[in-house]
Amino acid sequence: MSKLFPSFRTFDIATSGTTIHGVTGGAGPPLLLLHGYPQTYALWHKVAARLCDRYTIVACDLRGYGDSGKPETTADHAPYSKRAMALDMAEVMPSQGHERFYVCGHDRGGRVAHRLALDHAGRVERIAVLDIAPTREMYRGTTDAFARAYAHWFYLVEPAPFPERMIGTGAQAEEYWRKKCGAGSAGMTPFAPAALAEYLRCFAKPEMVHATCEDYRAAASIDIRHDDEDGDRKVTAPLLALWGKRGVIERCFDCLALWRERAVDVRGEALPGGHYLAEEVPELVAETLAEFMV
């Protein structure tokens, strides 16, 4: 990982629920970066390089992903709820000297950031989410087009160990990862070789395959219950939503309208990319975040 974050230091922090692995570096106000499925914090390397002169960057592997801990699950999937994942980050940031901070999450990391801004509102200055709409509202708005494009939302939530066995481990899991993320041919993906190698190294482990399935099982069950329990409570921190012009969110959802159901102050736009904005158009992502997080 030193090739991707050459001036950063690594850390492993014991939280109340697991151990979180990450890196930190730069100077300025703190900015927490959270990745999505089926990746690790490596996805932020291009954006971090462009922002570390303005912000103190903290990039973490979510619990269950990368080199963070993978706690045992329960019948209700609570250890992989976004509430549990958000609590990890609420404990990690003070350990690095940051009581209040900005947060930006891509994909699953955006869902963790959303819960973080709800459950720990006093910590979050501003929140940005990349290529997602709120989980509950996306499930409620399921169409044929969305279900076909995001088939994994419905496949990964099947009871264990069915999806875990189908994904497999080692070379079989690597093949799944490449097909899922469109990384089948060199030079045809937005993933830097060192980042891709890191993703594949981590995803080849059965512990990560199982934990990431639990992430999705939690999203389809206990996370929605937590959303319903929020009632009319909304995110009060300013929220920026960015999504890919060529992605599923653009085709299937009114992203800003859905976020306005869950947050008070929402702004955003589509960027000229697909799902992996931080790796496809890192200059635009960094520039837009810097304009927003002031």
N, C-alpha and C positions, 0 to 999 in steps of 0.2 A: 504493500500500500504506500510505501514511501515514494514510489514513482508518481502516484496520483496526488498525494498531499505532502510534498517534499519538506515544507517548513512547519508542519503541524506535529504536535505530540499526541500520542495515543493514550487512552485511559480505559480502565475497567472499573466501574462503580457498582458496588453492591447496593441495590435498592431494597425496599421492604419485600419485594416479590421475586427478584431475580438479580442477574448481573448484566449491566449494560456496557457494551463496548463502543468506543467512538474515538473521534479525533477532535482537536481544537487548535485554533491558530488565528492569527490576524490581530487587528487592533481596532477599537471602537466599540459601539454599543453591541450587545450580544444578539446573535441571530442563530436560532436553533433550526437545523435542517433535518427533515425526516423523509426517508425513502419509501418506495412502494414495493409491490409484489412483481416478480419474485427476485428482487434485487437486494442491495445493501447500501450503506452510506456512500459507497464508491460512486454512485450515480451523480453525486454533487461535485465531483472534482473539477469540472469545467466552470461551474458557477462559482464555487469557492475561490478558485484562482482569480476570478474577476472581482470578488467582493471583499477579499481578506484585507485590503488596504483601507476599507471603510467600516468593517464590522469585525468583531470577535466571533468567528465561526465555531459552532459546536455541531458536529454531524455525528449522528448515532445510528447504530443498528437497532431496530425495534426488537423487543423481546420475541424470540422465536426465529429471528433472522440473523444471517451472518455469523458473527462471533459473539453475539449476546447470548444470554442464558435462554434455555428452553424448558421452562418449568412444566411439571406434570399438569395435565388438564383435569377437568371435572366434568360431570354430566351436563352441566349448564354452560360449559365453555368459558366460564368467568375469567380464568387466568389469561385468556386471549381476547377479552373484551377490550374495546378502545378505552374504557375507563381504567383498566389495569395498565394498559400501555401508556396512557396519559400520565398516570401517577408516577410511573418510572421516570418520565421526563421532568415532572415537577420536582422530583428528588435529585435527578442528575444535575440540573442547572444550578441550584444553590451550591452543590459540591464543587462546581467550577467557579463559584464566586458571583453568580448571576441570580438575583432575586426576581428581577423583572426582565423581560426579553421579548424580542420579536420571534415569530415562528413561521416557517414555511414548510409545507408538506406536500409531497407528490403522491398521488394514488392512495395507498393504504396510509401512508404518513400524513396525508391531508385529513383523513378520517380521525387519526389520533390527534392531530392539531385541533380539529373541531371540538373534540371532547375535552382537550386540554383547556381551550378557551372558555368552555362552559363550566367545567369543574374547578378550574383554578384561574378564574377570571382576573384576580388581582395580580397574577404573574405575567399575563400576556398583554403586551403593548399593542401589537398589531399582528394579524394573521393573514397568510397567503396560502391558497390551495391551488394545486396544479392538476388539471384535467380530471376533476371530479365534481359531481353534485352531491348533495347530502345522501347518505346511505338509505335511510328510510324512504325518502322521496323517490330515489331511483328505483327501489324495489316496487313501490306503489305505482310507478309509471311504466312498468314493464310492458313492452310491446314485442311483437315477433321479431322486429329488426334488432331491438336491444338484446333480446335473449339469444339470438344467433351470434351477434357480435361479441357478447360477453358470456358465452356459454360456460366459462369457468366459474362464474358466480353461482351457477346452479349445479355444477358438477362437483366442485370442491366441498360443498356443504353436505354431500352424501355421508352417511355414517362411516366411521373408520371400521376397517382399514381399506374400504373399497377404492377410493381415489388414491390413497397412498400406494397401494399395490399396483395400480394402473400406471402411476407416474414412475414408480420404481426408484432405484438408486443408481449411483455411478453413471455409466455411459447411457443407460436408459433415461435417467433423470435429466442428463445433459441434453439428450435429443428432445425431450419434452420442452425443456427451457428454450432451446433454439427455435422450435416451432412456435411456441407460445409468443415469443418476443420478436420473431422475424429476424433471427440472427443466423440464418442458414448459410450465408455466403459471405466470405471476407470482402470488405469494401462495400457491402450493400446495407450496412446497418450504421446507426449513430453511435455504437458502442466502441470506445477505445479498446484496443487489445488487452491492456492491463486491467481495465474495468471488467471486460467480458470474462477474462480468466478468473477474476475474483468472484463474479456471480456464479460461474459454473463450479468453482471449487466448493463454495458454500452449499449450493443447491444439490450437489451430489450426495449430501449426507442425509440419511433417513430422518434424523431428528428435525432438520429444517423442513423437509417435505411435510412431515406430520404437523409441525407447529404452524406452518403456513395454511394448511387445511383448517386447523383450529381457528385461525384468524378469520377465515371466511365463514366457518360455522357460527362463530360468535357474532359476526356481522349480520347474519340472517336471523338471529334469535335474540340473545341478550342485549346486543347493541340497540336493536329496535325497541326493546322493552325500556331501556334507559332513555331513548329518545322520547318515547311516549310519556314517561314519567316526568320529563322536563315541562310538560304542559305548554304554557305560553312563553316560557323562559327562552331568551335568545342570546346569542353571542353579542356582547356590547362593544368589544374591541372592533375597530375598523377592519373589514375583511376584503381582500382582493382575490378574485377568482380569475385564473388564466386557464385557457383550454386550447386544444389543438384544432385548428381550422379543418384539418383532414381527419379528425378523430370521431369517435362514437358520441361523445358528449355533444359536439356540434350537430350531429345528424339526428340525435334522438331526444334531446332535452333542451329546455330553456334554462340554461345554467344560472343566469343571474336571477331569474324569477324564483327558482327553487331555493337559492341561497337567501333570498329576501324573506323566505318563510322561516329561516333559522337564524338570521342575523339582522341587526338593526341598521348597520351602515355597510352597504355592499357596493363594490364597483368592480369592473373587470372587463376583459376582452378576449377574443380569440387571437392566438398567435399563429403564424404560418408554419405549422408543424403538425405532427401526429400526437401520439400519447406521451412520448418520451421527450418532453420539451426541454428539460434541463440538459439533455445530451444532443438534441437536434438543433436547438436555437439558443445556446447558452448565453450569447451576447445579449439577446433580447430579454431573456429571463432575468439576467443580472441587472440590466438597465432598468427594467420595469420594477423590480424589487427595490432597487436603490431609490427610485422616485417615490415609491409608496412608503417605505420604512424610514421615515424621517421624524 
